[in-house]
Every structure is written in structure tokens, then in C-alpha cells.
Amino acid sequence: MVEFHQVDTSYLEQYNTIPMQVYVSKILQPIWIENGLGGFRLEEKKVEPYLKDLASYADTAQWQAEFDLSHWAFFMAFDDGKPVGGSAVLGKTPNLRMLGGRDDLALLWDIRVDNEHKRNGIGSRLFDMAVNWAREQGYAQLHIESQNNNLPACRFYVHKGAQLGAVDQYAYYLDKGSPKHEMQLIWYLDL
């Protein structure tokens, strides 16, 4: 039986053991109308399949070294004591560019479920816990980042009521570990 708990920073080492992998066989490719002046639409496009390890970009030890975590909340799912899912949500973190200087904006920093436990409602429950925390803290919106190569996440956020707010086709352009087709998608959920 899977149990869910809000945890403190003493659990971050366990949190870090939860994999965050995405099998990519399709991406959302923007079709720009008049080079973007007329807008765009996103179409699914097949790509050579690959495995993207998102956990390699999200080391909890780095979070503790870089940021003041006093306005962060962590939620974890445990199956017989083993960590199988986690989410991190935050607000009011000085110098965190993704908050855009807004005090009314919370950020879903991370959400992950190990491969064996995906599609069992764990991610949904962790997301809901993060959203409820953000509401209780008085935030007006939740900011969520995904990539165009993570279709399951994009569909999940749409299902949860988030709306696409921005596409940055050059966000990862200089990241040597990212495929050139990878783009940042920013979602917003009104709380």
C-alpha cells in the first residue's frame, strides 16, 4: 500500500533516489505561423527513441547548497517504506529567476514517480498535495516547467487544468546534454 507524506529536508537524500526517466519517441514540435507573428500550433512529431534522465538535472544536495529552502515543501510516496514518488513546490525564494520576482507565484520545482509505479495515480496525488500547499500559503498561481519531449507530463498538466503560457525554443540551446529539438514549455495553473 502506497502512503503519502509531507516530509522535511532530512528526507532529501531518499527523495534523490527516486528515478525520473522519460522514454521519448515523440515530441511536440511548434509550427510557427509567419515566424511566430501569427502564432503557432504544436504537433506531435516522431523522433529516434531515447531515454531522458531528468533526475540528472535535479540533485537535492544542489538544492540545499544553492537555495534557502524555508519556503519549500516536499511530498513523498512510499511503498512499504521505499520512496517511489516525490514532488517539490516552492515560493518566495530570493534570486530564483523562475519566480519572475512575483510573491504570488508558486513553482512546481520537481515531480517524479519511479517507472514501476507510473500510471497508478501517484503523480496525480503528489501534484494535488503540492497544489493544496500552494493554495494554503496564499499563492495565486502555480508555475510549471516541462519540455516538449515529455508528452506524458504535458498531457498530465493539461488534464490537471494548467494552461500553456510560454514556449522557449532556445532555453536549453547551449546545454550540451540536451537534444537541439528540446524546448521549454511553461504552464500556469490558477489557484
C-alpha positions as CSV (number, residue, x, y, z in Angstrom):
1,M,0.0,0.0,0.0
2,V,1.4,3.4,-1.0
3,E,1.5,6.1,1.7
4,F,1.9,9.8,1.1
5,H,3.5,12.3,3.5
6,Q,4.8,15.8,3.6
7,V,8.4,15.5,4.6
8,D,11.2,17.8,5.7
9,T,14.7,18.3,4.3
10,S,16.0,15.3,6.2
11,Y,14.3,13.1,3.6
12,L,16.0,14.7,0.6
13,E,18.7,12.1,0.3
14,Q,15.9,9.4,0.0
15,Y,14.0,11.7,-2.4
16,N,17.1,11.8,-4.6
17,T,17.0,8.0,-5.1
18,I,13.6,8.2,-7.0
19,P,14.3,8.0,-10.7
20,M,12.8,10.5,-13.1
21,Q,13.1,9.0,-16.6
22,V,11.1,9.7,-19.7
23,Y,11.1,7.4,-22.8
24,V,10.9,9.8,-25.7
25,S,9.6,8.6,-29.1
26,K,7.6,11.8,-30.0
27,I,8.0,15.5,-29.3
28,L,5.7,18.5,-29.5
29,Q,7.0,20.4,-32.5
30,P,5.9,24.0,-32.8
31,I,4.7,25.0,-36.3
32,W,5.4,28.8,-36.4
33,I,3.0,30.9,-38.4
34,E,4.7,33.9,-40.0
35,N,7.8,33.1,-37.9
36,G,5.7,33.4,-34.8
37,L,4.0,36.7,-35.6
38,G,0.8,34.8,-36.5
39,G,1.2,32.4,-33.5
40,F,1.9,28.7,-33.6
41,R,0.5,25.3,-33.1
42,L,2.1,22.2,-31.5
43,E,2.1,19.0,-33.5
44,E,3.4,15.6,-32.4
45,K,6.5,14.5,-34.3
46,K,8.2,11.1,-34.2
47,V,11.9,11.2,-33.2
48,E,14.5,8.5,-32.9
49,P,13.6,7.0,-29.5
50,Y,15.8,7.7,-26.5
51,L,15.7,7.7,-22.7
52,K,15.9,11.1,-21.0
53,D,17.1,11.1,-17.3
54,L,15.6,14.2,-15.8
55,A,16.9,13.3,-12.3
56,S,20.4,14.1,-13.6
57,Y,19.3,17.8,-13.6
58,A,17.7,17.7,-10.2
59,D,20.1,16.8,-7.4
60,T,18.6,17.6,-4.0
61,A,22.1,18.2,-2.5
62,Q,22.4,21.0,-5.0
63,W,19.1,22.5,-4.0
64,Q,20.3,22.7,-0.4
65,A,23.6,24.3,-1.4
66,E,22.0,26.9,-3.7
67,F,18.8,27.9,-2.1
68,D,17.1,28.9,1.1
69,L,14.5,26.0,1.4
70,S,12.4,27.7,4.1
71,H,9.6,28.4,1.7
72,W,9.7,25.0,0.0
73,A,7.5,21.9,0.7
74,F,8.3,18.3,-0.1
75,F,5.9,15.4,-0.6
76,M,6.8,11.8,-1.0
77,A,5.1,8.5,-1.7
78,F,6.3,5.3,-0.1
79,D,5.5,1.7,-1.0
80,D,6.3,-0.5,2.0
81,G,8.8,2.2,3.2
82,K,10.5,2.5,-0.2
83,P,10.4,6.0,-1.8
84,V,8.5,5.7,-5.1
85,G,7.5,9.3,-5.8
86,G,8.1,12.9,-4.8
87,S,7.2,16.4,-5.5
88,A,8.7,19.7,-4.5
89,V,6.9,23.1,-4.6
90,L,8.2,26.4,-3.5
91,G,7.6,30.1,-3.4
92,K,9.3,33.3,-2.1
93,T,12.8,32.1,-2.8
94,P,15.1,35.0,-3.4
95,N,17.1,35.1,-6.6
96,L,15.1,32.3,-8.2
97,R,14.7,33.6,-11.7
98,M,11.8,31.2,-12.5
99,L,9.5,33.1,-10.0
100,G,10.0,36.3,-12.0
101,G,10.1,38.4,-8.8
102,R,6.5,37.5,-8.1
103,D,5.4,36.9,-4.5
104,D,2.1,35.5,-5.5
105,L,3.6,32.7,-7.7
106,A,4.5,29.2,-6.5
107,L,6.6,26.9,-8.6
108,L,6.4,23.1,-9.0
109,W,10.1,22.6,-8.9
110,D,10.1,18.8,-9.3
111,I,7.7,15.9,-9.6
112,R,8.8,12.3,-10.1
113,V,7.5,8.7,-9.9
114,D,9.6,5.6,-10.4
115,N,9.0,3.7,-13.5
116,E,7.3,0.7,-11.8
117,H,4.8,2.9,-10.1
118,K,3.8,5.2,-13.0
119,R,0.1,5.3,-14.1
120,N,-1.2,4.4,-10.7
121,G,-2.3,7.8,-9.6
122,I,0.8,8.6,-7.5
123,G,1.9,11.6,-9.6
124,S,-1.6,12.9,-9.5
125,R,-1.8,12.7,-5.7
126,L,1.7,14.3,-5.3
127,F,0.6,17.1,-7.7
128,D,-2.6,17.7,-5.8
129,M,-0.6,17.8,-2.5
130,A,1.7,20.5,-4.0
131,V,-1.3,22.5,-5.3
132,N,-3.0,22.3,-2.0
133,W,0.1,23.5,-0.2
134,A,0.5,26.4,-2.6
135,R,-3.2,27.4,-2.1
136,E,-2.8,27.2,1.7
137,Q,0.2,29.5,1.5
138,G,-1.9,32.1,-0.4
139,Y,-0.3,31.8,-3.8
140,A,-2.4,32.9,-6.8
141,Q,-0.8,30.7,-9.5
142,L,1.4,27.7,-9.9
143,H,4.2,27.8,-12.5
144,I,5.2,24.5,-14.0
145,E,8.1,23.8,-16.4
146,S,8.2,20.8,-18.8
147,Q,9.9,20.1,-22.1
148,N,8.4,19.4,-25.5
149,N,9.9,15.9,-25.4
150,N,7.9,14.9,-22.3
151,L,4.5,14.3,-23.8
152,P,3.1,12.4,-20.7
153,A,3.9,15.4,-18.5
154,C,2.4,17.8,-20.9
155,R,-0.8,15.8,-21.1
156,F,-0.8,15.4,-17.4
157,Y,-0.6,19.2,-16.8
158,V,-3.4,19.9,-19.3
159,H,-5.5,17.2,-17.6
160,K,-4.9,18.9,-14.2
161,G,-6.1,22.3,-15.7
162,A,-2.8,24.0,-16.4
163,Q,-2.6,26.3,-19.4
164,L,0.4,26.7,-21.6
165,G,1.8,30.2,-21.0
166,A,5.1,30.2,-22.9
167,V,7.4,28.3,-25.3
168,D,11.1,29.0,-25.2
169,Q,12.8,27.2,-28.1
170,Y,16.2,28.3,-27.0
171,A,16.1,27.6,-23.3
172,Y,18.4,24.6,-23.5
173,Y,20.2,25.6,-26.7
174,L,23.6,25.8,-25.0
175,D,23.1,22.7,-22.8
176,K,25.3,20.1,-24.4
177,G,23.3,17.3,-22.8
178,S,20.1,18.3,-24.5
179,P,19.0,17.4,-28.0
180,K,18.6,20.5,-30.2
181,H,14.9,19.9,-30.6
182,E,14.3,20.2,-26.9
183,M,12.2,23.3,-25.9
184,Q,11.0,24.6,-22.6
185,L,7.2,24.8,-22.1
186,I,5.9,26.9,-19.2
187,W,2.4,26.1,-17.8
188,Y,0.3,28.0,-15.3
189,L,-2.4,26.8,-13.0
190,D,-4.6,29.4,-11.4
191,L,-5.1,28.6,-7.7
